[in-house]
């Protein structure tokens, strides 16, 4: 196995640091700030001076990362997922480190690992899982759940895993400094003795390096897996075999890697019941969007279509379009033609209800009907009742074509069942 002995100069090269900043700036997190309150825009105002400072600190070994800012995002079960937001300066250094380390470790990763890897996606993972279950006869699956994987990675195991290919002590020390930089939660500093915070640019690579030991161990035993970050499926030909594989996987993950397998959420399933994975569900007949993902989508739409509006309609349509595009582009890989049709019908009904409520009385409806070219007298209806949001009069006043004219994104026009586009890739990497 080849080892790299001198890499720190490549990390702090000015060209690499400039490339790293450009990636940080283009990333969605470029607008957020760490504990120092400096955004990517602020950092750019003095870009040359800032990059020169980073270069010199890394060259002389005096660079010290700041603690990460702890933020929380809501999970569907009501709990909170902790994220760590490094400062822009630290993100630039992490990205520079990633630029150097990723090409070294990438070729050694398991072919069925898809999370946070260049040229790979969740769709590739779903395509591989679908091939294993529907075409390879591995229709029994262990759905592994790791409790707080990112937060419980053992620092010493991370460094020893990196050290297997990288022997540059300055690079290892830099990684260690990020791992031990600590967090600031509601103004209070907390040391970090384990884990690599979600939100850190280098964390996904370190997690893949860490879990690659598990991947390769399962490969030596001839056990098929698909892993996307810490979402793991283990494939078997029978329920009994799946049970044995669960015991093998759990023993290695908890014993060798010091992780915690959630016994309650880790379960056995099969193709007849449906295999949920990454928001999709794999069935005998193909792949669909999971019920959970549909519920989450509808909850988001409800928040974006309130009956009591605080903004103009254009604001809600803009926000809705982001959601509709994102959802349909992700789930178009599945058999979702009918689903998209039904969801769009429901979204338009939500919008009709919202607009109808804003008219305050039947007079606003009648005005809209006349604007649409209809003449004569019309029925007087309540504009506050949900059932009237699908009545013929409202469809006449606000037909589907009207929403097209308002530039509402139409999921019905999205091509679905595109999973076959990823098959050639996964078949070459089984």
C-alpha positions as CSV (number, residue, x, y, z in Angstrom):
1,X,0.0,0.0,0.0
2,X,1.4,3.4,-1.0
3,X,1.9,6.0,1.7
4,X,2.2,9.8,1.4
5,X,4.9,11.4,3.5
6,X,4.8,15.1,2.6
7,X,1.4,16.8,2.0
8,X,1.2,19.8,4.1
9,X,2.8,22.0,1.5
10,X,0.1,21.0,-1.0
11,X,-2.5,21.9,1.6
12,X,-1.3,25.4,2.2
13,X,-0.3,26.2,-1.3
14,X,-1.9,29.5,-2.4
15,X,-3.6,28.0,-5.4
16,X,-5.2,25.3,-3.3
17,X,-6.4,27.8,-0.7
18,X,-7.9,30.0,-3.4
19,X,-9.7,27.0,-4.9
20,X,-10.9,26.0,-1.4
21,X,-12.4,29.4,-0.8
22,X,-14.2,29.4,-4.2
23,X,-15.8,26.0,-3.2
24,X,-16.8,27.3,0.2
25,X,-18.3,30.5,-1.3
26,X,-20.3,28.5,-3.9
27,X,-21.5,26.1,-1.2
28,X,-24.9,26.8,0.3
29,X,-23.2,27.2,3.7
30,X,-21.1,30.1,2.3
31,X,-23.7,32.6,3.7
32,X,-23.6,31.2,7.2
33,X,-21.0,32.3,9.8
34,X,-19.3,30.5,12.7
35,X,-18.7,31.8,16.1
36,X,-16.8,34.8,14.8
37,X,-19.8,36.1,12.8
38,X,-17.8,36.4,9.6
39,X,-19.6,35.3,6.4
40,X,-17.9,34.2,3.1
41,X,-18.8,37.7,1.7
42,X,-17.0,39.4,4.6
43,X,-14.1,37.1,4.2
44,X,-13.8,37.9,0.5
45,X,-13.5,41.6,1.2
46,X,-10.0,41.0,2.5
47,X,-9.4,37.7,0.6
48,X,-5.7,38.1,-0.3
49,X,-4.8,39.1,3.3
50,X,-6.9,36.3,4.8
51,X,-5.5,33.6,2.5
52,X,-1.9,34.9,3.1
53,X,-2.5,34.6,6.9
54,X,-3.8,31.0,6.6
55,X,-0.9,30.1,4.3
56,X,1.6,31.4,6.9
57,X,-0.1,29.9,9.9
58,X,-0.2,26.4,8.2
59,X,3.4,26.7,7.0
60,X,4.7,27.6,10.4
61,X,2.4,25.2,12.3
62,X,0.7,28.0,14.3
63,X,-2.8,27.5,12.9
64,X,-5.5,26.8,15.5
65,X,-9.1,26.2,14.5
66,X,-11.9,27.9,16.3
67,X,-14.7,26.0,18.1
68,X,-17.7,25.2,15.9
69,X,-21.1,26.9,16.5
70,X,-23.7,24.4,17.5
71,X,-27.1,24.7,15.8
72,X,-30.0,22.3,15.7
73,X,-32.5,21.3,13.0
74,X,-35.8,19.6,13.6
75,X,-36.2,15.9,12.8
76,X,-39.5,14.3,11.9
77,X,-39.7,12.4,15.2
78,X,-39.7,15.7,17.1
79,X,-36.0,15.4,18.2
80,X,-33.2,17.8,17.1
81,X,-30.2,17.0,14.9
82,X,-27.1,18.8,16.1
83,X,-24.9,20.5,13.4
84,X,-21.6,22.1,13.9
85,X,-20.8,25.3,11.8
86,X,-17.1,26.1,11.6
87,X,-15.9,29.6,10.8
88,X,-15.3,30.5,7.2
89,X,-11.6,30.5,7.8
90,X,-11.7,26.9,9.2
91,X,-14.0,25.8,6.3
92,X,-11.4,27.1,3.8
93,X,-8.7,25.1,5.6
94,X,-10.9,22.0,5.8
95,X,-11.7,22.3,2.1
96,X,-8.0,22.7,1.2
97,X,-7.3,19.6,3.3
98,X,-10.2,17.7,1.5
99,X,-8.8,18.7,-1.9
100,X,-5.5,16.9,-1.1
101,X,-6.8,13.9,0.9
102,X,-9.8,12.9,-1.2
103,X,-7.9,11.7,-4.3
104,X,-5.7,9.6,-2.0
105,X,-8.5,7.7,-0.3
106,X,-11.1,7.7,-2.9
107,X,-9.7,4.8,-5.0
108,X,-9.6,2.5,-1.9
109,X,-13.2,2.9,-0.9
110,X,-15.7,0.1,-1.2
111,X,-17.6,0.1,-4.6
112,X,-21.0,0.1,-2.8
113,X,-20.2,3.2,-0.7
114,X,-22.0,6.2,-2.2
115,X,-22.3,9.0,0.4
116,X,-20.3,12.2,-0.1
117,X,-18.1,10.8,-2.9
118,X,-17.5,12.6,-6.2
119,X,-19.5,11.3,-9.1
120,X,-21.8,9.3,-6.8
121,X,-25.2,10.0,-5.4
122,X,-28.2,8.6,-3.5
123,X,-29.7,7.5,-6.8
124,X,-26.6,5.3,-7.4
125,X,-27.1,3.8,-4.0
126,X,-30.8,3.1,-4.7
127,X,-30.0,1.6,-8.1
128,X,-27.4,-0.8,-6.5
129,X,-29.8,-1.8,-3.7
130,X,-32.5,-2.4,-6.3
131,X,-30.2,-4.6,-8.4
132,X,-29.2,-6.6,-5.4
133,X,-32.8,-7.3,-4.3
134,X,-34.7,-7.6,-7.5
135,X,-32.1,-9.1,-9.8
136,X,-29.5,-10.8,-7.6
137,X,-32.0,-12.6,-5.4
138,X,-30.8,-10.9,-2.2
139,X,-34.4,-10.0,-1.2
140,X,-33.9,-10.0,2.6
141,X,-32.2,-7.0,4.1
142,X,-30.8,-5.7,7.4
143,X,-31.6,-2.0,7.7
144,X,-28.8,-0.8,10.0
145,X,-29.3,2.2,12.2
146,X,-26.3,3.8,13.9
147,X,-26.9,6.1,16.9
148,X,-25.3,9.5,16.4
149,X,-22.6,8.1,14.1
150,X,-20.8,11.4,13.4
151,X,-20.8,12.4,17.0
152,X,-19.3,9.1,18.3
153,X,-16.4,8.5,16.0
154,X,-13.3,7.6,18.0
155,X,-10.6,10.2,17.4
156,X,-7.7,7.7,17.8
157,X,-9.3,5.4,15.2
158,X,-9.8,8.2,12.8
159,X,-6.2,9.3,13.0
160,X,-4.9,5.7,12.8
161,X,-7.1,5.1,9.7
162,X,-5.8,8.2,8.0
163,X,-2.3,7.3,9.0
164,X,-2.5,4.0,7.1
165,X,-2.0,6.1,3.9
166,X,-0.8,9.4,5.2
167,X,2.4,9.7,7.3
168,X,2.7,13.5,7.3
169,X,2.7,14.4,11.0
170,X,1.6,18.0,10.3
171,X,-1.5,16.8,8.4
172,X,-2.4,14.4,11.1
173,X,-1.9,17.1,13.7
174,X,-4.1,19.5,11.7
175,X,-6.9,16.8,11.5
176,X,-6.6,16.2,15.2
177,X,-6.9,19.9,15.9
178,X,-10.2,20.1,14.1
179,X,-11.5,17.0,15.9
180,X,-10.6,18.6,19.3
181,X,-11.6,22.2,18.5
182,X,-14.7,22.0,20.7
183,X,-18.2,23.4,20.2
184,X,-20.0,26.5,21.4
185,X,-23.6,25.7,22.3
186,X,-25.8,28.7,23.4
187,X,-22.7,30.6,24.4
188,X,-21.1,27.8,26.4
189,X,-17.9,26.1,25.3
190,X,-17.8,22.3,25.4
191,X,-14.7,20.2,24.6
192,X,-15.0,17.4,22.0
193,X,-13.4,14.2,23.1
194,X,-15.0,12.2,20.3
195,X,-16.9,12.7,17.1
196,X,-16.5,14.8,14.0
197,X,-19.3,17.4,13.8
198,X,-21.9,17.2,11.0
199,X,-21.5,20.5,9.1
200,X,-17.7,20.3,8.9
201,X,-16.4,20.0,5.4
202,X,-13.9,17.3,6.3
203,X,-16.3,15.3,8.4
204,X,-17.9,13.3,5.5
205,X,-14.5,12.1,4.2
206,X,-13.3,11.2,7.7
207,X,-16.5,9.2,8.2
208,X,-16.0,7.4,5.0
209,X,-12.4,6.6,5.9
210,X,-13.6,5.3,9.3
211,X,-16.5,3.2,8.0
212,X,-14.5,1.9,5.1
213,X,-13.0,-0.6,7.5
214,X,-16.5,-2.0,8.1
215,X,-17.2,-2.0,4.3
216,X,-14.0,-4.0,3.5
217,X,-14.6,-6.4,6.4
218,X,-18.0,-7.3,5.0
219,X,-16.5,-7.6,1.6
220,X,-13.9,-10.1,2.8
221,X,-16.8,-12.2,4.2
222,X,-18.6,-12.1,0.8
223,X,-21.5,-10.1,2.3
224,X,-23.2,-7.6,0.0
225,X,-23.8,-4.1,1.4
226,X,-24.8,-0.7,0.3
227,X,-23.8,2.3,2.4
228,X,-24.6,6.0,2.0
229,X,-22.7,7.7,4.9
230,X,-24.2,6.1,8.0
231,X,-27.2,4.6,6.2
232,X,-26.4,0.9,5.7
233,X,-28.2,-2.0,4.1
234,X,-26.9,-5.5,4.4
235,X,-28.3,-8.0,1.9
236,X,-29.1,-11.7,2.3
237,X,-31.0,-14.6,0.6
238,X,-33.1,-15.5,3.6
239,X,-34.4,-14.2,6.9
240,X,-32.1,-16.6,8.8
241,X,-29.1,-15.4,6.9
242,X,-30.0,-11.8,7.4
243,X,-30.2,-12.4,11.1
244,X,-26.7,-13.9,11.1
245,X,-25.4,-10.9,9.0
246,X,-27.0,-8.5,11.5
247,X,-25.1,-10.1,14.3
248,X,-21.8,-10.0,12.4
249,X,-22.2,-6.4,11.4
250,X,-23.3,-5.3,14.9
251,X,-20.3,-7.1,16.5
252,X,-17.8,-5.4,14.2
253,X,-19.4,-1.9,14.4
254,X,-19.6,-1.9,18.1
255,X,-16.5,-3.9,18.9
256,X,-13.9,-2.7,16.4
257,X,-15.3,0.7,15.5
258,X,-16.8,1.6,18.9
259,X,-20.0,2.8,17.4
260,X,-23.5,2.1,18.8
261,X,-26.1,0.2,16.7
262,X,-29.6,1.2,17.6
263,X,-31.2,-2.1,18.3
264,X,-34.8,-0.8,18.2
265,X,-34.4,0.9,14.8
266,X,-32.2,-1.8,13.2
267,X,-34.5,-4.3,11.7
268,X,-35.0,-7.1,9.1
269,X,-37.2,-6.6,6.1
270,X,-37.7,-8.0,2.7
271,X,-38.8,-7.2,-0.8
272,X,-42.4,-8.3,-0.2
273,X,-42.8,-5.8,2.7
274,X,-40.8,-3.1,0.9
275,X,-37.4,-1.9,1.7
276,X,-37.2,1.8,2.7
277,X,-33.9,3.6,1.9
278,X,-32.9,7.2,1.5
279,X,-36.5,8.4,1.1
280,X,-37.4,5.7,-1.4
281,X,-39.0,2.3,-1.0
282,X,-37.9,-0.8,-3.1
283,X,-40.7,-3.2,-4.0
284,X,-41.1,-6.3,-6.1
285,X,-42.4,-4.1,-9.0
286,X,-39.9,-1.3,-8.7
287,X,-39.0,1.7,-6.6
288,X,-41.4,4.3,-5.2
289,X,-41.2,7.3,-3.0
290,X,-41.6,6.3,0.7
291,X,-44.7,7.2,2.6
292,X,-42.5,9.1,5.1
293,X,-41.1,11.3,2.3
294,X,-44.6,12.1,1.1
295,X,-45.7,13.1,4.6
296,X,-42.7,15.4,5.0
297,X,-43.4,17.0,1.6
298,X,-47.0,17.7,2.5
299,X,-46.0,19.2,5.8
300,X,-43.7,21.6,4.0
301,X,-46.4,22.5,1.5
302,X,-48.9,23.2,4.3
303,X,-46.5,25.7,5.8
304,X,-46.0,27.4,2.5
305,X,-49.8,27.7,1.8
306,X,-51.3,29.3,4.9
307,X,-54.8,30.5,4.8
308,X,-53.9,33.8,6.4
309,X,-51.3,35.2,4.1
310,X,-48.6,37.6,5.2
311,X,-47.0,38.1,1.9
312,X,-48.0,38.5,-1.8
313,X,-48.7,35.4,-3.8
314,X,-45.4,35.6,-5.7
315,X,-43.5,35.0,-2.5
316,X,-45.3,31.8,-1.8
317,X,-45.0,30.6,-5.4
318,X,-41.2,31.2,-5.3
319,X,-40.8,29.2,-2.1
320,X,-43.1,26.5,-3.4
321,X,-41.1,26.2,-6.7
322,X,-37.9,25.5,-4.8
323,X,-39.7,22.7,-2.9
324,X,-41.5,21.3,-6.0
325,X,-38.3,21.3,-8.1
326,X,-36.2,19.8,-5.4
327,X,-38.7,17.0,-4.5
328,X,-39.4,16.1,-8.1
329,X,-35.8,16.1,-9.2
330,X,-34.9,13.7,-6.4
331,X,-37.9,11.4,-6.6
332,X,-38.2,11.3,-10.4
333,X,-35.9,8.3,-10.3
334,X,-38.8,6.3,-8.9
335,X,-42.2,5.3,-10.3
336,X,-43.8,8.6,-9.4
337,X,-45.9,9.7,-12.4
338,X,-49.2,9.2,-10.7
339,X,-47.8,10.5,-7.4
340,X,-46.7,13.7,-9.0
341,X,-50.0,14.1,-10.7
342,X,-51.9,13.7,-7.4
343,X,-49.5,16.0,-5.5
344,X,-49.8,18.8,-8.0
345,X,-53.6,18.5,-7.9
346,X,-53.4,18.8,-4.1
347,X,-50.9,21.7,-4.2
348,X,-53.1,23.7,-6.5
349,X,-56.1,23.0,-4.3
350,X,-54.1,24.4,-1.3
351,X,-53.3,27.5,-3.4
352,X,-56.9,27.9,-4.5
353,X,-58.0,27.8,-0.9
354,X,-55.4,30.4,0.1
355,X,-56.4,32.7,-2.7
356,X,-60.1,32.2,-2.2
357,X,-59.7,33.1,1.5
358,X,-57.8,36.3,0.6
359,X,-60.9,37.4,-1.4
360,X,-62.8,37.6,1.9
361,X,-66.2,37.1,0.2
362,X,-67.9,35.6,-2.9
363,X,-67.6,39.0,-4.5
364,X,-63.8,38.5,-5.1
365,X,-64.6,35.1,-6.7
366,X,-67.1,36.7,-9.1
367,X,-64.6,39.4,-10.0
368,X,-62.0,36.8,-10.9
369,X,-64.6,34.9,-13.0
370,X,-65.3,38.0,-15.0
371,X,-61.6,38.6,-15.4
372,X,-61.4,35.1,-16.9
373,X,-64.1,36.1,-19.4
374,X,-67.1,34.4,-17.9
375,X,-70.4,36.4,-18.0
376,X,-73.8,36.1,-16.2
377,X,-74.6,35.5,-12.5
378,X,-72.8,33.0,-10.3
379,X,-73.5,31.1,-7.1
380,X,-72.6,32.8,-3.9
381,X,-70.3,30.4,-2.0
382,X,-68.4,30.6,1.3
383,X,-64.7,31.4,0.7
384,X,-63.6,29.9,4.1
385,X,-64.7,26.3,3.6
386,X,-62.1,23.8,2.4
387,X,-64.6,21.8,0.4
388,X,-65.3,24.8,-1.8
389,X,-61.6,24.9,-2.8
390,X,-62.4,22.1,-5.3
391,X,-65.8,23.4,-6.5
392,X,-66.4,24.0,-10.3
393,X,-66.6,27.8,-9.9
394,X,-63.1,28.0,-8.3
395,X,-61.7,25.8,-11.0
396,X,-63.2,28.1,-13.6
397,X,-61.7,31.1,-11.8
398,X,-58.3,29.6,-11.2
399,X,-57.8,26.8,-13.8
400,X,-54.5,24.8,-14.0
401,X,-53.4,27.0,-16.9
402,X,-53.7,30.0,-14.6
403,X,-51.1,28.5,-12.3
404,X,-48.9,27.8,-15.3
405,X,-49.1,31.5,-16.3
406,X,-48.1,32.4,-12.7
407,X,-45.0,30.1,-13.3
408,X,-45.8,27.5,-10.7
409,X,-43.5,24.6,-11.3
410,X,-45.5,21.7,-12.7
411,X,-44.3,18.3,-11.4
412,X,-46.6,16.5,-13.9
413,X,-44.2,17.4,-16.7
414,X,-41.2,15.8,-15.0
415,X,-39.9,12.6,-16.6
416,X,-40.1,9.8,-14.0
417,X,-38.7,6.3,-13.6
418,X,-35.2,7.4,-14.5
419,X,-33.4,4.9,-12.2
420,X,-32.2,3.0,-15.3
421,X,-29.9,5.9,-16.0
422,X,-27.7,4.8,-13.1
423,X,-27.6,1.0,-13.8
424,X,-24.6,1.0,-16.1
425,X,-22.6,2.8,-13.5
426,X,-23.5,0.4,-10.7
427,X,-23.2,-2.7,-12.8
428,X,-19.5,-1.9,-13.4
429,X,-19.0,-1.5,-9.7
430,X,-20.8,-4.4,-8.1
